[in-house]
């Protein structure tokens, strides 16, 4: 299904790429009733922080929050499309989730997404939350954005979160990484990396750490959990990130799942491996934010 819907999309016209990505990425909002059991969604529309709270209806820790940054190649998706992930994490971790509705390209190119993510973390601190009680998580472009915002915070001597979960993170926007799974990936071709990065960067260098955090100084970052499929395009980036984090003294755990599509977590109502990965992520978050 993924191969038919995603991998055969138009690739020559950037406008068509954006339209197609916004049409097919993520879960249709009208299907969210399938995954909304046990949680409440509350819209958040401040002047400079937009998103939605995902709150467990059962007992939960009010003083502990997960800031979630959705994927979508920096050009598509919303907190609503990623409710299969955020609602599951809210139920499993007994924590409130704030899913950020950051600005996307081409309307708002780099560094708008990073600006919004940094502002959201500072906003949570302004609400009275302690940094050791905040976790970050994101998938694909959002997984890369998680690392980018932590590098920003570190460079500005700001507090860092307790931990971070990176689901199939996109951390190298140069298009020059090794893509050993270019044939086996069900969703992307290697050339898609430059197509999406060109839309997002709008002329900025892909080697900037805020764009491609794999080129940043990872020393001092909090513990990482990296989840990736061993048959997807971004597998090599995830392995390289894990290796560099460990060499930088960062506590990093890499979990490679076999033979699954990119961000398989979205299929939490269909795939046992999605439920397994989400349980693993939730347990990591709970452990690091006790």
HELIX and SHEET records of a PDB file:
HELIX    1   1 UNK A    2  UNK A    2  1                                   1    
HELIX    2   2 UNK A    3  UNK A    7  3                                   5    
HELIX    3   3 UNK A   14  UNK A   24  1                                  11    
HELIX    4   4 UNK A   29  UNK A   34  5                                   6    
HELIX    5   5 UNK A   83  UNK A   93  1                                  11    
HELIX    6   6 UNK A  112  UNK A  126  1                                  15    
HELIX    7   7 UNK A  131  UNK A  133  5                                   3    
HELIX    8   8 UNK A  141  UNK A  155  1                                  15    
HELIX    9   9 UNK A  192  UNK A  201  1                                  10    
HELIX   10  10 UNK A  213  UNK A  215  5                                   3    
HELIX   11  11 UNK A  235  UNK A  247  1                                  13    
HELIX   12  12 UNK A  264  UNK A  267  5                                   4    
HELIX   13  13 UNK A  272  UNK A  288  1                                  17    
SHEET    1   A 8 UNK A  39  UNK A  45  0                                        
SHEET    2   A 8 UNK A  50  UNK A  56 -1                                        
SHEET    3   A 8 UNK A  95  UNK A 100 -1                                        
SHEET    4   A 8 UNK A  61  UNK A  69  1                                        
SHEET    5   A 8 UNK A 134  UNK A 139  1                                        
SHEET    6   A 8 UNK A 163  UNK A 167  1                                        
SHEET    7   A 8 UNK A 223  UNK A 229  1                                        
SHEET    8   A 8 UNK A 252  UNK A 257  1                                        
END                                                                             
